[in-house]
Amino acid sequence: MLTAATGPGASAADGTSPAHPAHLSHAYQEAVATGISHTFLSAAVVCAAGFLAALFIKEVPLRREPAGPKPAAGRAVSPADA
């Protein structure tokens, strides 16, 4: 017996779609939850490893003088020379 509740947007009283039985819906939800939790835990491990690596990176001071040609002795540098 087909009713109006069998269309593409129809849902059963328990919140499942007629095309997806309850046992498959539960399996799908469990699979998605497991995948998300594994992804989150993997990302947490990568973040922790990155943080620990950042603690051991040698600090290198930045350049103290601007790069570029040095002015000749006794000659002032104008903006056009830069």
Backbone hydrogen bonds, N-H to C=O, Kabsch-Sander energy under -0.5 kcal/mol:
donor,donor_aa,acceptor,acceptor_aa,energy
6,T,3,T,-1.2
7,G,4,A,-0.9
10,A,7,G,-1.5
12,A,16,T,-3.5
15,G,12,A,-1.6
20,H,17,S,-1.3
25,S,21,P,-2.2
26,H,22,A,-2.4
27,A,23,H,-1.7
28,Y,24,L,-2.5
29,Q,25,S,-2.4
30,E,26,H,-2.3
31,A,27,A,-2.3
32,V,28,Y,-2.5
33,A,29,Q,-2.3
34,T,30,E,-2.4
35,G,31,A,-2.4
36,I,32,V,-2.5
37,S,33,A,-2.2
38,H,34,T,-2.3
39,T,35,G,-2.2
40,F,36,I,-2.6
41,L,37,S,-2.4
42,S,38,H,-2.3
43,A,39,T,-2.4
44,A,40,F,-2.2
45,V,41,L,-1.9
46,V,42,S,-2.2
47,C,43,A,-2.5
48,A,44,A,-2.2
49,A,45,V,-2.4
50,G,46,V,-2.3
51,F,47,C,-2.3
52,L,48,A,-2.4
53,A,49,A,-2.3
54,A,50,G,-2.1
55,L,51,F,-1.3
56,F,52,L,-0.8
56,F,53,A,-0.8
57,I,54,A,-0.7
75,R,72,A,-1.7
78,S,76,A,-0.5
81,D,78,S,-1.1
82,A,78,S,-0.9
